[in-house]
Structures are given as C-alpha cells and as structure tokens.
C-alpha cells in the first residue's frame, strides 16, 4: 500500500467540471481508497486581479474551492492545491498584460518531438517579476486549502531550450542549472506560505547530476504515460537522492477518443512495481485533457478504478475483474462495452505514443498521413464494433431516468465512428451537435467552444 493514493484531474484543457460532478468524483475516489485529489490548474481559478485570463473559462471560485475542500475532508481525502508555475502558462502569456513575463514573448519554442510551440508558454526564470507574479497568485489561492501540500507543476519548460530572454544564463550555466535555480526560488515562496512543495520531475531528470541538490522537503512527481515508461530507472534516481516521490501513471484516456485500456494497464503496473521497489511515498493517477478534452469521464473510469486498487492493495490488483467494478460504479451493465471501446485502438497495429491513431485521424484536417495498418477494411470493422457498443449503451441512455455513463459511452462510440468515416458530413455534423449536449452533462460552459473548435467541420 502507498501512503498517498492520489488522483489528479486536468481542469484547464478545456473542461471545468460542475460542483456536482466534482462531488460525485470524490465519492468514487473514496470508494476506491484514494486519499488525495488534485485539480490541475493553469488559468481556471478566479484570481481577483486576473479576470482577463479566466473570464471565459468558468473557473473555480475561492468559495467553491473551500466548499470542495470541506467535502473532501468529510470523505477522507486531502484536496491539494495545484497551480502550474513555470511552463504551460500560455493562457496567461499570450495576453498583453502578461506577455512581458514570458521567456519567449513571441513563442516558437522547439518541441522535443519535432515542430515548434506557437505561443509563449514558459515564465522567464531570470526576471524577478516572474516570482512577484507567482507570489501574488499564491497569496490568493493557498488560503482556500487546508492541505499542507502544494503542487507547483514546473514541467515541460520548452522555452528554455530556445533563444529566449534567459539565453545568456542558459549558455553560461546550462538549462538544467537555470531551471533548478528558479525551481528553488518558487519552492521558497511555497515554504513561506506554510506549504510543502511538490513538482513534476521530467525536467530535472534530464539533468540527473542535479537531482542530489534538490532540498529534501521537495516531493518529486515521476510521471510517464506509456506502458514501457522507465519508472524503474527514474524512481531509483529520486530514491538515491533521499527524496520523497510519487510515481504518476495515467488513465490513457486523453487523445484517445475511447481510451487505451491495455496501455493504461501496463503503464500502471510498471509504476506500481517501480514505486513499490524504490519506496515511493505516493501513487498518483493522472487524468489529462490534451487535444480539447473530447473524452468524457467514462473513458477515464477504468484507469481510476485500477489505479486506486493498485495503489491500495498492490500488484495483485492487476488481476481484478475490472468489468464488474465498472458495472458497480456506473449502475448499468456496460463495463464490458466500455472496455471493448477502450481496446479498439489496438486494431491494425497502429500504435502511437500519447494518443490513439483514431484520435489523430479525427483531429487532423490536413498534413497527416494515416498509419498503414489502419486500412479501409480495418476502419470498417472498427466502425461496426463502435456501432454495436453504441447500441448496447442506448438501452440505458434514454427514458425517464437516463444513465449519464451510458450517454457518455454512446458519445465515445460516435467519436470512434466519426474517425472511421472522417469524410462523412452527416456524421461530423451530428458529432458537433452531440459535443455540447454531452459536455453539459458534467461540465461548465467555459472551455466548450475551444474544445469544439478542434473537432473537424463538415
């Protein structure tokens, strides 16, 4: 058993759940022995002096956070504040009011997987104004939480790899040293406000010689989302430095349409094994919203359940009957249907990192070459299976008391079917109409238009 069993939900890309949804999620987390919840935030807290950033996002208010914090405590769950504080701040830095804080004010950072980041995304670590900005956010955010922890993020600081405002410092000291110096300054802001800082470990792991310099009160979050992620090697580095750390696999639901169930399973088992061997303090299941957060909550449910059981009971949970557990949570016998949808990404051998090929087909209008394994024949087969899943879910999605999980499963099937029939105007038109209806079942209006804009037009 891991001392900390955490679930992190992305509420910045692009869905902000309603309070009712968040409370239902807390009850599910309690059922599966979680004791920590984080809501990943970039711009979706209603900071009083920064309305320009969140005005169209339906953000969490301070009053709502306090209400949720109390509700979590009643269910034995620690609600940990989470505010990214270095990278992933494009929603702020594209605004004229905040652009002066950017490392690359005009954007254009090179990405590790190729291409460039269009917008500025990373604070300038050598500008004292960046720390002043963060201090103001923390002074307003942190008093709403009883937790003694705070996740400052600080992952994927792509702009430091380019020719930005800190280029001279990077040339003199190296990117890793510049990153570490800013991380330590942010951590000190957190300590002064009575919290213990935690941060994503990806950047520092690229500079393993610096890991021993991390203060021992920092909690490192070792994340990775593929079945073959090297948790064992990474966890060993944090353990050797004497740091508390969490292993952080994912639900594999984002960029997938209907989930990547087998990848999720392998990813979580690898994280549990490495975390157990190297003494990780926590096991965090991450649930992201990349690519417009098209997937509904149902797509994440298998990972939530399996992750909670692995964190609480250990490796033996890998043999659990996931279908029965899904049926119990959803209240309808659709666990098998949900898992069947979540394995369609495997057909044709068209495997990609951090996404399903079906998602990539639907998400790309042009300039994209379909994986050769996804022949027209395979796509026709997938479409037929998706239609069968949609039919299964339709039995419970209507009537006087429609089941929300069933409605979400129908939508997932429609997403898959649209990917298989990418040029069918009728399907795409229907999907765009369904997007808003299903979105509103659990989520606030803010962010919906941004998400819808990523769906192809007819």
C-alpha positions in Angstrom: 0.0 0.0 0.0 1.2 3.5 -0.9 0.8 6.0 1.9 -0.6 8.6 -0.6 -3.1 7.4 -3.2 -3.8 10.4 -5.4 -5.9 11.3 -8.4 -5.2 14.4 -10.5 -7.8 15.7 -12.9 -6.9 18.3 -15.5 -9.4 21.2 -15.3 -7.5 23.6 -17.6 -7.8 21.8 -21.0 -10.6 22.5 -21.5 -13.2 21.1 -19.1 -14.0 22.6 -15.7 -16.5 20.1 -14.0 -19.5 21.3 -12.2 -19.5 21.1 -8.4 -21.9 18.2 -8.6 -19.5 16.3 -10.8 -16.6 17.0 -8.5 -18.5 15.8 -5.5 -19.5 12.6 -7.3 -15.9 12.1 -8.3 -14.8 12.5 -4.6 -17.3 9.8 -3.6 -16.0 7.4 -6.3 -12.4 8.2 -5.2 -13.3 7.3 -1.6 -14.8 4.0 -2.7 -11.5 3.0 -4.3 -9.4 4.1 -1.4 -7.9 7.3 -2.7 -6.8 9.8 0.0 -5.7 12.8 -2.2 -7.2 14.8 -5.0 -5.6 17.5 -7.2 -7.2 19.7 -9.8 -4.6 20.6 -12.3 -4.8 24.3 -12.9 -3.3 26.8 -15.3 -5.8 29.6 -15.6 -9.1 28.2 -14.2 -9.0 29.7 -10.7 -10.9 33.0 -10.4 -8.0 35.2 -9.3 -9.5 38.6 -8.3 -6.9 40.7 -10.2 -6.7 38.5 -13.3 -10.2 38.2 -14.8 -8.8 38.8 -18.3 -7.3 35.3 -18.2 -10.2 33.3 -16.8 -13.3 35.3 -17.8 -14.4 32.8 -20.5 -13.3 29.6 -18.6 -16.0 29.2 -16.0 -13.3 28.9 -13.3 -13.3 27.5 -9.8 -14.0 30.3 -7.3 -12.5 30.6 -3.9 -15.8 29.9 -2.3 -16.2 26.7 -4.4 -12.7 25.6 -3.5 -13.4 26.0 0.2 -16.7 24.0 -0.2 -14.9 21.2 -2.1 -12.1 21.2 0.4 -14.5 20.6 3.2 -16.4 17.9 1.2 -13.1 16.1 0.5 -12.2 16.2 4.2 -15.5 14.6 5.1 -14.6 11.7 2.7 -11.0 11.3 4.0 -9.4 13.0 1.0 -6.8 15.7 1.1 -7.6 18.4 -1.6 -4.1 19.6 -2.7 -3.8 22.9 -4.5 -2.2 22.6 -7.9 -1.1 25.7 -9.9 1.4 25.3 -12.7 4.1 27.9 -12.0 6.7 27.8 -14.8 5.7 26.1 -18.0 2.2 25.5 -19.5 1.2 29.2 -18.9 0.3 30.0 -22.5 -3.2 31.0 -21.5 -1.6 33.8 -19.4 1.4 34.7 -21.6 -0.5 35.3 -24.8 -2.3 38.1 -23.1 -0.7 41.6 -23.5 -1.0 42.1 -19.7 1.4 39.1 -19.0 3.4 38.7 -22.2 6.3 40.6 -20.6 6.8 37.7 -18.2 7.4 35.2 -21.0 10.8 33.6 -21.7 9.9 33.7 -25.4 7.4 36.5 -25.8 6.7 35.7 -29.4 6.6 31.9 -28.9 8.4 29.5 -31.2 10.0 27.1 -28.7 11.3 23.9 -30.3 9.4 20.8 -29.2 11.2 17.5 -28.2 9.0 15.5 -30.6 9.5 17.9 -33.5 7.9 21.2 -34.6 7.5 24.3 -32.6 5.3 25.7 -29.9 3.3 28.5 -31.5 2.6 30.5 -28.3 4.8 31.6 -25.4 4.4 29.0 -22.6 7.1 29.5 -20.0 7.9 32.2 -17.5 11.2 33.9 -17.7 13.2 32.4 -14.8 15.8 35.2 -14.7 13.2 38.0 -14.4 12.3 38.8 -10.7 8.9 39.9 -11.9 8.1 36.2 -12.5 8.4 35.5 -8.8 6.4 38.5 -7.9 3.6 37.3 -10.2 3.6 33.9 -8.6 3.7 35.2 -5.1 0.5 37.2 -5.8 -1.2 34.1 -7.1 -0.2 32.0 -4.1 -1.4 34.6 -1.6 -4.9 34.4 -3.1 -5.0 30.7 -3.9 -3.4 28.9 -1.0 -5.6 30.1 2.0 -8.6 28.3 0.5 -7.0 24.9 1.1 -6.4 23.1 4.4 -3.8 20.8 2.8 -0.1 21.3 3.8 1.0 20.4 0.3 1.1 22.4 -2.9 1.9 21.2 -6.5 3.8 23.9 -8.3 4.0 21.9 -11.6 7.1 23.3 -13.4 7.1 20.6 -16.1 7.8 20.9 -19.8 9.6 24.2 -19.8 10.1 24.1 -23.6 11.0 27.7 -24.0 14.3 27.3 -22.1 15.5 25.2 -24.9 15.3 28.1 -27.3 16.9 31.5 -27.7 14.9 33.4 -25.1 15.4 36.1 -22.6 17.5 33.8 -20.4 19.7 32.6 -23.2 22.8 34.2 -21.7 22.3 32.4 -18.4 21.5 29.1 -20.1 24.7 29.4 -22.1 26.7 30.2 -19.0 25.2 27.7 -16.6 23.2 25.3 -18.7 19.5 24.8 -19.0 19.3 22.4 -16.0 21.0 24.8 -13.6 18.8 27.8 -14.7 15.7 25.6 -14.2 16.9 24.4 -10.8 17.6 27.9 -9.5 14.1 29.1 -10.4 12.5 25.9 -9.0 14.3 26.5 -5.7 13.1 30.1 -5.6 9.5 29.1 -6.3 9.8 26.4 -3.6 10.8 29.1 -1.1 7.7 31.1 -1.9 5.7 28.0 -1.0 7.5 27.3 2.3 6.9 30.9 3.4 3.2 30.3 3.0 3.3 27.2 5.2 3.0 24.6 2.4 5.3 21.8 1.3 6.1 22.0 -2.5 5.8 19.2 -4.9 6.8 19.4 -8.6 6.8 17.3 -11.8 10.2 15.6 -12.2 10.6 15.5 -16.0 13.0 18.4 -16.5 15.3 17.6 -13.6 15.5 14.0 -14.7 17.1 15.2 -17.9 19.9 16.5 -15.7 20.4 13.6 -13.2 23.6 15.2 -11.8 21.4 17.9 -10.3 18.9 15.6 -8.6 21.0 15.3 -5.4 20.9 19.0 -5.0 17.1 19.1 -4.5 16.1 20.0 -1.0 14.7 17.0 0.9 11.4 18.7 1.6 10.5 18.7 -2.1 8.3 15.9 -3.3 9.2 14.8 -6.9 6.4 13.6 -9.2 7.7 11.0 -11.5 5.3 10.9 -14.5 5.1 8.9 -17.7 2.2 7.5 -19.6 3.3 4.7 -21.9 3.3 1.0 -21.0 7.1 0.9 -21.3 7.9 4.1 -19.4 11.2 3.7 -17.5 9.7 4.2 -14.0 12.3 1.8 -12.5 15.3 3.9 -13.6 13.7 7.2 -12.8 12.4 6.2 -9.4 15.8 4.9 -8.5 17.3 8.3 -9.1 14.9 10.1 -6.7 15.2 7.3 -4.1 19.0 7.5 -4.2 18.8 11.3 -3.5 16.7 10.7 -0.4 13.6 12.4 -1.8 10.0 11.7 -1.2 8.4 11.0 -4.5 5.3 9.7 -6.2 5.0 7.5 -9.3 2.5 9.0 -11.6 1.0 6.9 -14.4 -2.1 8.0 -16.4 -5.6 6.9 -17.4 -4.5 6.9 -21.1 -7.9 8.5 -21.9 -6.7 11.8 -23.4 -6.0 12.0 -27.1 -7.7 8.6 -27.5 -11.5 9.1 -28.1 -12.3 6.0 -26.1 -9.3 5.1 -24.1 -6.2 3.0 -24.5 -7.0 0.4 -21.9 -4.1 -2.1 -22.3 -1.6 0.7 -22.4 -3.2 2.1 -19.2 -2.9 -1.3 -17.6 0.8 -1.8 -18.5 1.6 1.8 -17.5 0.1 1.5 -14.1 1.5 -1.9 -13.3 5.0 -0.6 -14.2 4.5 2.4 -12.0 3.3 0.3 -9.1 6.2 -2.1 -9.4 8.9 0.6 -9.5 7.2 2.6 -6.8 7.0 -0.4 -4.5 10.6 -1.4 -5.1 12.1 2.0 -4.6 9.9 3.2 -1.7 7.7 5.8 -3.4 5.6 7.7 -0.9 2.7 8.1 -3.3 0.9 6.7 -6.4 -0.8 9.4 -8.4 -3.2 8.6 -11.3 -3.2 11.5 -13.7 -6.1 12.3 -16.0 -5.3 14.9 -18.6 -7.4 16.9 -21.2 -5.0 17.3 -24.1 -6.4 17.9 -27.5 -9.7 19.6 -26.4 -10.6 17.1 -23.7 -13.0 15.3 -26.0 -13.2 12.2 -23.9 -15.9 12.1 -21.3 -15.3 10.9 -17.7 -16.4 7.4 -18.6 -13.2 7.0 -20.7 -11.1 7.6 -17.5 -13.1 5.3 -15.2 -11.1 2.1 -15.9 -7.9 3.8 -15.0 -9.4 5.4 -12.0 -10.6 2.1 -10.6 -7.5 0.0 -11.5 -5.1 2.7 -10.2 -6.9 3.0 -6.9 -6.8 -0.7 -6.4 -3.1 -1.0 -7.4 -2.2 1.8 -5.0 -4.1 0.3 -2.1 -3.6 -3.5 -2.5 -0.5 -3.7 -4.6 0.3 -5.9 -7.6 -2.4 -8.4 -7.0 -5.0 -5.8 -8.1 -3.8 -6.3 -11.7 -5.9 -9.4 -11.7 -9.1 -7.7 -10.6 -12.4 -8.1 -12.5 -12.5 -4.6 -14.0 -15.7 -5.2 -15.8 -17.6 -6.0 -12.6 -16.2 -2.9 -10.9 -17.2 -0.7 -13.7 -20.7 -2.1 -13.7 -21.0 -1.4 -10.0 -19.9 2.3 -10.4 -22.0 3.0 -13.4 -25.1 1.2 -12.2 -25.6 -0.4 -15.6 -24.0 -3.5 -17.1 -21.8 -1.6 -19.6 -18.4 -2.3 -18.2 -17.6 -4.8 -21.0 -18.8 -2.3 -23.6 -16.6 0.4 -22.2 -13.6 -1.9 -22.1 -14.3 -3.0 -25.7 -14.3 0.6 -26.9 -11.1 1.1 -25.0 -9.2 -1.6 -26.9 -10.2 -0.6 -30.4 -7.0 1.5 -30.7 -5.1 -1.8 -30.9 -6.6 -2.9 -34.2 -4.4 -2.8 -37.2 -1.2 -2.4 -35.1 -1.5 1.3 -35.4 0.1 2.3 -32.1 1.3 5.8 -31.3 2.7 7.4 -28.2 0.4 9.5 -26.0 -2.5 9.1 -28.5 -4.6 6.7 -30.5 -4.4 6.6 -34.2 -8.2 7.1 -34.3 -7.8 10.4 -32.4 -5.1 11.5 -34.8 -7.3 10.8 -37.8 -10.2 12.8 -36.4 -8.1 15.7 -35.1 -6.1 16.4 -38.2 -7.7 18.2 -41.2 -4.6 18.1 -43.4 -1.0 17.3 -43.5 -1.5 14.0 -41.8 -0.6 10.5 -43.1 -2.7 7.7 -41.7 -0.9 4.7 -40.3 -0.7 1.9 -43.0 -2.1 -0.6 -40.5 -5.4 1.2 -40.5 -6.7 0.0 -43.8 -10.2 0.9 -45.0 -11.2 -2.7 -44.2 -9.9 -2.3 -40.6 -11.7 1.0 -40.2 -14.9 -0.6 -41.4 -14.6 -3.3 -38.8 -13.9 -0.7 -36.1 -16.9 1.3 -37.1 -19.1 -1.8 -36.9 -17.9 -2.6 -33.4 -18.4 1.0 -32.3 -22.0 0.8 -33.6 -22.6 -2.3 -31.6 -21.2 -0.5 -28.5 -23.5 2.5 -29.2 -26.4 0.1 -29.4 -25.6 -1.5 -26.1 -25.4 1.8 -24.3 -28.6 3.2 -26.0 -30.6 0.7 -23.8 -29.8 2.8 -20.7 -29.3 6.3 -22.2 -32.9 7.2 -22.6 -36.2 7.0 -20.8 -37.3 8.9 -17.7 -34.0 8.3 -15.9 -31.2 8.3 -18.5 -27.9 7.0 -17.2 -25.1 9.6 -17.8 -22.4 7.0 -18.1 -24.4 5.3 -20.9 -24.8 8.6 -22.7 -21.1 9.2 -22.5 -20.4 5.7 -23.8 -22.7 6.4 -26.8 -20.7 9.6 -27.4 -17.4 7.7 -27.3 -18.7 5.3 -29.8 -19.8 8.2 -32.0 -16.3 9.7 -31.8 -14.8 6.4 -32.9 -17.3 6.0 -35.7 -16.6 9.6 -37.0 -12.9 8.9 -37.0 -13.5 5.8 -39.2 -15.7 7.8 -41.5 -13.8 11.1 -41.4 -15.2 12.5 -44.7 -18.9 11.8 -43.8 -20.5 15.2 -43.5 -23.6 13.8 -41.7 -21.6 12.1 -39.0 -19.4 15.1 -38.4 -22.4 17.4 -38.2 -24.1 15.1 -35.7 -20.9 14.8 -33.6 -20.5 18.5 -33.3 -24.1 18.8 -32.1 -23.6 16.0 -29.6 -20.4 17.6 -28.3 -22.2 20.3 -26.5 -25.0 18.1 -25.1 -22.7 15.6 -23.6 -20.3 18.3 -22.4 -23.1 19.9 -20.4 -23.9 16.6 -18.6 -21.0 17.1 -16.2 -19.2 20.3 -17.1 -19.4 24.1 -17.1 -19.8 26.1 -20.3 -16.4 27.7 -20.2 -13.9 25.9 -22.5 -16.5 24.2 -24.6 -16.1 26.5 -27.6 -12.3 25.9 -27.5 -12.8 22.2 -27.4 -15.5 22.2 -30.2 -13.1 24.3 -32.4 -10.8 21.3 -32.5 -13.4 19.0 -34.0 -13.4 18.9 -37.8 -16.0 20.8 -39.7 -18.1 19.3 -42.4 
